[in-house]
Amino acid sequence: MRARVVVDPDFCVGEIDRRLYGSFVEHMGRCVYGGVFEPDHPLADESGLRRDVIELTRELGVSVVRYPGGNFVSGYRWEDGVGPVAGRPTRLDLAWKSVETNAFGLHEFVDWTRRAQVEPMLAVNLGTRGVQEAADLVEYANHPSGTELSERRRRNGSPDPFGVKLWCLGNEMDGPWQVGQKSAEEYGALAAEAGKAMKLVDPTIQLVACGSSGRGMSTFGAWERTVLSRAYDVVDYISLHAYYEPHAGDLASFLASPADMDAFIGDVVATCDHVKAVRRSDKPMMLSFDEWNVWHQTDYHDQPERDWEHAPRLIEDTYSVADAVVVGGFLIALLSHADRVTVACQAQLVNIIAPIRTEPGGPAWRQTIFHPFALASRYGTGRSLHLSVDAPLLDTDRYGRVPALQAAAAFDDGQLSLFLVNRSIDEPIDLSVALRGMGEDISIAEHRFIADADVHAGNSADHPDRVVPRRGTARLDGNTLQATVPPVSFSVIVLTTRGGHH
């Protein structure tokens, strides 16, 4: 199979925001307790934070982390997680039918973000709470001093404001599973009022309104239009959430699922721009794709009903090569829309459908999906480029005909990074890339790919490096790049130039 790509740094989609490489920490299962926070672990620091998880988070290249949920936030009282730990209440978490001790809260999370060198992104509870609690949390977190709430933060050990800039106005508020589910009209009005109050406290913050919980929801489209009609002027982003999973005997459709993510983004952009036109606004609405991943939901729904455990083992999916390739495809889809998707969070960071897995008192290791994310966050910087891609089409049962080759490119100060997925199950692609406007002095700096004869191979505590990126053999023929892209693979090829564009 042959494919041809044309690259020219003059043809730019948009600047790539570093927030595209975000993650998500929710009080769910073992993401917090036994994930980022395990005071009894041999590698825990003086705050109870696992050093091995912090190191892996940095290696992953995570930029921003959304917290504390997720469904969890819709019943959460943020005050429970501040002040002396011994005095914090234990609560029932209705979202995941768990017991929440509140031993880990806002101060612990902000401390963790500083050690992990990531930006905090906080969600407020608009399920069971409202305007006052949201404004109070911003004041507690961000106001310097001199008020009851800012002084309480100082007494609780943080004299300086947290300076949190990115805030989510609730979570999946159209979902029947959500505590405090709302109609679009109810939520739009609440988001507008809460957002107004929050920005009165701190005008420098940016706000994310909840989009529909998924493209398959009956509310999808109309929800975004109604919510933005109410809240357009006060919010800066609308959220998107999507999870995909393999279905038995249909690997082809699974590999094509990033095409659905791509269409989903296009639909939301169109809806945002419709509201912008109706309102005669000159403000473009940005997108926050703040939950995305592969999630084997069929396995999750087959699990027995849980009954008020603390930090139970929940959706700890073990990922395969095929899953990693699809995650690479999702990253390509996000990069291809860098002009409008400027925040994205892979859900979640540790243990829960996560790139990082841990064992209590034991090791932490990289799942297969860790590797495409780490490669994209490392090399997907600068500007996203428009590509001309000519590739054969493949038939799939779920998503129709899709190109065999999925591609994106980033250009940053003379460095061109190509990201490639071969969706074919059994055929390699002989790839030819015409490099235009790159100057003469081009060289290949890096070629890594993820593929395996066993697409179901994964990593484990005993075999943490069963699946790792391997070195490729791309070559240059003048201003043409030649490479063989294996079936079911994710590849990154990095070129540097001293001539041409900078």
Buried (B, 14 or more C-beta within 10 A) or exposed (E): BEBBBBBBBEBBBBEBBBBBBBBBBBBBBBBBBBBBBBBEBEBBBEEBBBBBBBBBBEBBBBBBBBBBBBBBBBBBEBBBBBBEBEEBEEBEBBBBBBBBBBBBBBBBBBBBBEBBEBBBBBBBBBBBBBBEBBBBBBBBBBBEEEEEBBEBBBEBEBEEBBBBBBBBBBBBBBBEEBBBBBEBEBBBBBBBBBBBBBBEBBEEBBBBBBBBBBBEBEBBBBBBBBBBBBBBEBBBBBBBBBBBBBEEEEBBBBBBBBBBBBEBBEBBBEBBBBBBEEEEBEEEBBBBBBBBBBBBBEEEEEEEEEEEEEBBEBBBBEBBBBBBBBBBBBBBBBBBBBBBBBBBBBBBBBBBBBBBBBEEEEEBBBBBBBBBBBBBBBBBBBBBBBBEBEBBEBEBEBBEEBBBBBBBBBBBEBBBBBBBBBBBEEBBBEBBBBBBBBBEEBEBEBBBBBBBEEBEBBBEEEEBEBBEBBEBEBEBEEBEBEBBBBBBBBBBBBBBBEEBBE
